[in-house]
Amino acid sequence: MNRLITALVALLLTFTVACASPSDNNNNKKSSNRETPVVKAVRKIEQSVINIRTEKIVTRQSPFGGGVNNDFFNDFFGFSKTYKTQSLGSGVLIKSDGTIITNYHVVSKATKIFVMLADNQTHEAEYIGGDEIIDIAVLKIKDTNNKFTSAHTGNSDDMMLGETVIAMGNPYGLNSSITTGIVSSTSRVINVGNGYSVFLQTDALINPGNSGGPLVNLDGEVIGINTAIFKEAQGIGFSIPINTVLRVLPEILENGKVRMGYMGFTIEEHKNKEEVRLIVTRVERKSNANYIGIEKGDEILEVSGIPVSSLQAMSNMLRSYPPGSSVSVSIKRGDKTLKGKIAISDYPKNYGISVLKNNYGLAFIKKGKFITISASTQTDFFKSGDIIIAINDKEVKSLESLNNLITSSLGEVAILSIYRGSQLIRVKLPL
């Protein structure tokens, strides 16, 4: 009897297992089908995507103007002189020590910055530095010795047209916002208001709150930093290539900003009805440009393999190549097209002042506390005795600060604030 019962139990178990097995296999198969490459990539990086919330102190304009009774009316009607505004964005942990990359415009002028991690913990962060033109900022989580889950970076230079990408963000602290698309351009040059920049272009939707979040490949690697720069763009997203970010990251961590590098030649735009040509007008002796054989009269065609169509576009592209890096250039000389690689170095001492001397015939001296124009040989606008008080709204305190402010503005239009007698004059000066 016991043998019979044992046999029946064994038979029942065999039947149960046999019946359950096809169902389990189907469930496993369905699970396997659902676990797509996108799912796997998101899983690798989702812990590194963060929410950023900023506070700014804004000065309120009184509805009563600036009269003598202004404070009385403010107190009586309850108007505050200042108030707080908040903005939201995204970022990505790039180092386990709490170093974060986001867009410059996400944290610009913030008085306080808070980050919320994937585990919903909130920390205050400090602004380390950044660059407005590249639109990159670096933050660091404050007062912690914790180790954080950081993202892995890929190589944005080897992205393929049609490659699947994932735009991620954490705009409202509600965990990940995820959209997918393909790469439609690996080097789109567009004007973003402060000059031309190079972007990865994708059809993955990038909402304003996703600015600063990562663009990710199917290996779960960051290949770009999303930027919502065109609110009117439909079905088009742009990301700053991660290789651009990584080139300037050491500069920002060390200096809080991106230093412009020196190559040793100057160029001018030659325009006609159909095109703009960039022509070399001067090559400095013993410079890196002179070393590789660039000559006066050469036409610059490409920088880092990307065609350049204006002085501003070239300046912005070179901005992401700080001292210590190198960049490839393509030039036209007669009927020949030549290519070379130029090492980027620091500017020679007093280079900014020498640019003003060579281009505008200006010389300067310090009189008391002020920097004064002592000579102006190539333009009638500036007068001997003009006092330079600021460049781009930054105070000129010494010949050294004058030089540094001009050097940092090379390739741009500097705004000089000048006192002439009792008159304040603002001058736009192309550099």
Stockholm file with secondary structure:
# STOCKHOLM 1.0

chainA/1-431         MNRLITALVALLLTFTVACASPSDNNNNKKSSNRETPVVKAVRKIEQSVINIRTEKIVTRQSPFGGGVNNDFFNDFFGFSKTYKTQSLGSGVLIKSDGTIITNYHVVSKATKIFVMLADNQTHEAEYIGGDEIIDIAVLKIKDTNNKFTSAHTGNSDDMMLGETVIAMGNPYGLNSSITTGIVSSTSRVINVGNGYSVFLQTDALINPGNSGGPLVNLDGEVIGINTAIFKEAQGIGFSIPINTVLRVLPEILENGKVRMGYMGFTIEEHKNKEEVRLIVTRVERKSNANYIGIEKGDEILEVSGIPVSSLQAMSNMLRSYPPGSSVSVSIKRGDKTLKGKIAISDYPKNYGISVLKNNYGLAFIKKGKFITISASTQTDFFKSGDIIIAINDKEVKSLESLNNLITSSLGEVAILSIYRGSQLIRVKLPL
#=GR chainA/1-431 SS CHHHHHHHHHHHHHHHHHHHHHHHHHHHHHHHHHSCHHHHHHHHHGGGEEEEEEEEEEECCCTTTTCTTHHHHHHHHTCCSEEEEEEEEEEEECSTTSEEEECHHHHTTCSEEEEECTTSCEEEEEEEEEETTTTEEEEEECSCCCCCCCCEECCGGGCCTTCEEEEEECTTSSSCEEEEEEEEEEEEEEECSSSEEEEEEESSCCCGGGTTCEEECTTSEEEEEEECCCTTCSSCEEEEEHHHHHHHHHHHHHHSSCCCCBCSEEEEEEECSSCEEEEEEEECTTSHHHHTTCCTTCEEEEETTEECCSHHHHHHHHHTSCTTCEEEEEEEETTEEEEEEEECBCCCTTHHHHHHHHHHCEEEEEETTEEEEEEESSCSSSCTTCEEEEETTEECCSHHHHHHHHHTTTTSEEEEEEEETTEEEEEEEEC
#=GC SS_cons         CHHHHHHHHHHHHHHHHHHHHHHHHHHHHHHHHHSCHHHHHHHHHGGGEEEEEEEEEEECCCTTTTCTTHHHHHHHHTCCSEEEEEEEEEEEECSTTSEEEECHHHHTTCSEEEEECTTSCEEEEEEEEEETTTTEEEEEECSCCCCCCCCEECCGGGCCTTCEEEEEECTTSSSCEEEEEEEEEEEEEEECSSSEEEEEEESSCCCGGGTTCEEECTTSEEEEEEECCCTTCSSCEEEEEHHHHHHHHHHHHHHSSCCCCBCSEEEEEEECSSCEEEEEEEECTTSHHHHTTCCTTCEEEEETTEECCSHHHHHHHHHTSCTTCEEEEEEEETTEEEEEEEECBCCCTTHHHHHHHHHHCEEEEEETTEEEEEEESSCSSSCTTCEEEEETTEECCSHHHHHHHHHTTTTSEEEEEEEETTEEEEEEEEC
//
